[in-house]
Amino acid sequence: MSVKDVVAERFKNICDERNIKINELANISGVTPSTAYSMMDAGRRDISITTIKKFCDGLEITLGEFFSAPEFDGLDQEIK
């Protein structure tokens, strides 16, 4: 699984836990719904660190809290 896939899955899981839809996450984060959906679309996975930060702000979590999930610990190295 790629890092982009893990980021998208992490946001999906947080939204599921909080009963928030992806378009609601976009609205509370000040991001357009199309940006949120492009991040969640496996064919596009258009993700920037700025968008991740905005989503974290909308969810009232820090970047540290977001990335301190075990899903990120098992990722393969990007450099091969």
C-alpha positions in Angstrom: 0.0 0.0 0.0 1.3 3.4 -0.9 1.7 6.3 1.5 -1.1 8.2 -0.4 -3.4 5.2 0.1 -2.6 5.1 3.8 -3.3 8.8 4.1 -6.7 8.5 2.4 -7.6 5.4 4.4 -6.6 7.2 7.7 -8.9 10.1 6.9 -11.7 7.7 5.9 -11.4 5.8 9.2 -11.4 9.0 11.2 -14.5 10.2 9.4 -16.2 6.9 9.9 -15.4 7.0 13.6 -16.9 10.5 13.9 -19.8 9.9 11.5 -18.6 12.6 9.1 -18.9 12.3 5.3 -16.0 13.3 3.1 -17.9 16.4 1.8 -18.5 17.4 5.5 -14.8 17.1 6.2 -14.1 19.3 3.2 -16.6 22.0 4.5 -15.2 22.1 8.0 -11.7 22.2 6.7 -12.2 25.0 4.2 -11.4 22.7 1.3 -13.5 22.2 -1.8 -15.4 18.9 -1.9 -13.7 18.2 -5.3 -10.3 18.4 -3.6 -11.5 15.9 -0.9 -13.0 13.5 -3.4 -9.8 13.6 -5.6 -7.8 12.6 -2.5 -10.2 9.7 -1.8 -10.2 8.5 -5.5 -7.8 5.6 -5.8 -7.2 6.5 -9.5 -6.1 10.1 -8.7 -4.9 10.3 -5.0 -4.2 14.1 -5.4 -2.8 14.8 -1.9 -0.7 17.7 -0.7 0.7 18.3 2.8 -1.3 21.6 2.9 -4.6 19.7 2.3 -3.6 17.1 5.0 -3.0 20.0 7.4 -6.3 21.6 6.6 -8.2 18.3 7.1 -6.4 17.9 10.4 -7.3 21.4 11.4 -10.9 20.7 10.5 -10.8 17.5 12.6 -9.1 19.4 15.4 -6.1 17.0 15.5 -2.4 17.8 15.0 -0.3 16.4 12.2 1.6 14.4 14.8 -1.7 12.8 16.0 -2.6 12.0 12.4 0.7 10.5 11.4 1.3 8.6 14.7 -1.0 5.8 13.6 0.4 2.3 13.2 -0.6 2.2 9.6 2.3 4.5 8.8 4.9 2.5 10.6 4.6 -0.5 8.3 5.1 1.3 5.0 7.8 0.2 2.6 10.6 2.7 1.8 9.8 4.9 -1.1 13.5 4.9 -2.2 14.5 1.7 -3.9 
